[in-house]
Amino acid sequence: MSFLKTLLLIAICSIHGYCQVSFSGQVTDLKKGQPVPFAHVILDKTSWGTQTDENGNFEIKGIKEGNYNATISSIGFTKKSIKLNLNTSHFNYKIELAEDASELDEIYVTAKSTETKIETKGFAVNAIETKDIKFQSVQAMDLLDQSAGVRIRQSGGQGSRVVYNINGLSGSSIRIFIDGVPIENFGPSFSLSSLPTNLIERIEVYKGVVPAELATDALGGAINIILNEEAKNMMNVAYSVGSFNTHNASLNTSLRNKKTGITLNASGFYNYSDNNYDVWGNQIYITNKFGKIDYITAERFHDSYQSYGSKIDLGVSDKKWADKAYVGMVVSDLDKDVQHGATMESVYAYRRAYQSTRMFNATYKKDGFLFKNLDISLFGSKSNLKRKVVDTVAYITNWYGELSDFNEDGKWEEWSSGAEAGVPTLNEDIESTISLKASGIYNFNAGNRLVFNFLRTGFQRKPDDPLKPLAERELIDTRYLTKDVYGLAIENSFFTDKLKSSLFYKFYNQNVSLKDAVRASRGGAVTAYEYDKTTTKNGYGLAVSFQLIRKLQIMTSLENAIRLPTGQEVFGNTAENINPSYQLNPESSQNLNVGLNIGPFRTSGHTFKLMSNVFFRDTKGMIRQAVANQQDETFSFENQDAVLSRGVDSELNYSYIEKLFLKLGVSLFNARFNKQFDANGSQYIYFGDRLRNEPYFTLNNNTRYNLNDLILKGSRVSIYHNLSYVHQFFRDWESLGSAGKDIIPTQLVNDLGFAFTLPNNKITISFDAKNIFNEQVFDNYALQKAGRAFYTKLNYNIF
């Protein structure tokens, strides 16, 4: 009988090619004896794995006979490895995991993080973790661009002007923060385009409705960058090199003396790129003496970018009288060539811009200040910025970087204005910003609290240009912009946290005053212009979340939102070819979000989570970039009367046993000009048109696969692919012009890469290939971005 069983077993194995066995059991807590749910059980160097159920049970079927190493892991427990000899049909194991105190501390911190609190209050928010991405050669903007509802638009290569779009609203309607502090305080060279991902812990994206805690006048949303601030001693360095002579380096360190509490947090970065990628299309051409146009493929030749900066905070932490008490300093500098104006029609070969920022700041934070229920946070800063633009050469240059001689008479052609972007200039702006932020939270009990925020920003700019006539310079005085934002919120939780609400009110006050010299036209007479205006506005809103059933949460938020003009929009910026728009008015919007969070659902190692948000924006007086001035390639900002925006964004997240991760984001924005008649009763031709120069359908896909012990035992390899799709859209109003009017074409971009981490987790080497099919990619007003590019990065955790 035993012989017959053996023959039968051999026959079955022959049919299947190998004997299939199963591996099952239960994972429990070594100390408490309780089941460990959702623990990962993986057979190393194979595709077999699963997750335990809510009772800690698991089963893996269809395994080939043989010897294996199994790794069992769960958050809060020490990872465990066991050896298996699977040579019979079924094995059942009892596996015990020991608690890991360091991971339990990490869980506690995460549970108290801002993102977790906000996500359960009803706000439409995405929290983007950088833990698995910081080793790649990517910028923070690349991470944002992969998030549903978010579109990052850039005017060229590294260091170029960036416009953020959330649910169809863009520009300064979207406010950027670093650790809750407006990014303007840090200077232009300390930005999302220059900040390495190594320095970032996470990025929070608020869509439309923004909580009072950020104390800002964001109308379309907000992006809050949370920098790394380790509680333990650490030091990390990273260096990346790649196409277009691009170099990026960063240093991040945190040191703390446990006895005294003295703490040092320091970080720094350096970026350089020639940005000499190829461009082609209907704006890239040369003209001969007969006026014949030849379209060419040209290399950008005057677009180098260099920035560097550091941020240092020194003080004490985790003391009885202060959770944090720091004084700090931010230093950042920028040096940049300017290749062209607002479009690529006019080529520059000599125009340059320089910027330098110095900021001093102080931070104090204490939970349980005076009373155990009162938490306070204070921040103050004083920053000084110097910006200089050099444009004194009048020679006309073509896209080959050659001086133009249209008549072939040996004389180089010159711009009639005397410089490449208008009149000659050595303009220097000296800006000073004082910022004060105070936040207070009174906790009535575990689920109810009162939140108060105040932010004052005092901005002033003193412009001067030694090339302007003395009489004109004497008419120019310092420009001032002072803004106060007050925020008050009542947050409640009911039915054991199933229902949460946040009712908030915001008060805005802004004063703009200036004295300038204005020309009616180029070469016209100069007249004195004075402007002084104070604006006050009120905003309010409500955010609610309700857990209908387990794993299903519905969220809604609405706000009467206000957005005040920024200093750059009002006063202009010569370095970015932006003209002043002194009489800009605030914009307002009725914002509504309704969203669902479904999951996460876990079954047999598979995890699914879906987030979806439907939005509505009714905006009055929207502040947007106007069409570029064709004469000198500059632009200004304007109030558009009414814009109605509706749409939906959804994000699906899937993972399998901590090996395969997939994220799919789809966004549809339907933003249209919504004022039918002008002041004279005439109908706007473009009434009902989509907003010009704005994408309205995007899709993003991110796939990552992790392999453990592939080359060395204890090593980790991560392979990833990103796909970005942007549907075609009109450059100008679709009702204007002929059938052949400018269209920004459909764009489909693929990125590939991998990262290899050595067994000690100290060194990671990565390689990234961007835009692997060399697609022509456009952004702001048909400005072409880089094609195919390759980068490699070394990341080293010193301790």
Buried (B, 14 or more C-beta within 10 A) or exposed (E): EEEEEEEEEEEEBEEEEEBBBBBBBBBBBBEEEEBBBBBBBBBBEBEBBBBBBEEBBBBBEEBBBBEBBBBBBBBBBBEBEEEBEBEEEEBEBEBBBEEBEEBEEBEEEEEEBBBEBBBBBBBBBBBBBBEEBBBBBBBBBBBBBBBBBBBBBBBBBBBBBBBBBBBBBBBBBBBBBBEBBBBBBBBBBBBBBBBBBBBBBBBBBBBBBBBBBBBBBBBBBBBBBBBBBBEEBBBBBBBBBBBBEBBBBBBBBBBBEEEEBBBBBBBBBBBBBBBBBBBBBEBBBBEEEEEEEEEBEBBBBBBBBBBBBBBBBBBBBEBEEBBBBBEBBBBBBBBBBBBBBBBBBBBBBBBBBBBBBBBEBBBBBBEEBEEEBBBBBBBBBBBBBBBBBBBBBBBBBBBEEEBBEBEEEEEBBBBEBBBBBBBBBBBBBBBBBBBBBBBBBBBEEEBBBBBBBBBBBBBBBEBEBEBBEEEBBEBBBBBBBBBBBBBBBBBBBEEEEBBBBBBBBBBBBBBBBBBBBBEEEEEEEBEEBEBEBEBEBEBBBBBBBBBEEEBEBBBBBBBBBBBBBBBBBBBBBBBBBBBBBBEBEBBBBBBBBBBBBBBBEBEBBBBBBBBBBBBBBBBBBBBBBEBBBEEBBBBBBBBBBBBBBBBBBBBBBBBBBBBBBBBBBBBBBBBBBBBEEEEEEEEBEBBEBBBBBBBBBBBBBBBBBBBBBEEEEEBBBBBBBBBBBBBEBBBBBBBEEEEEEBEBBEBBBBBEBBBBBBEEEEEBBBBBBBBBEEBBBBBBBBBBBBBBBBBBBBBBBEE
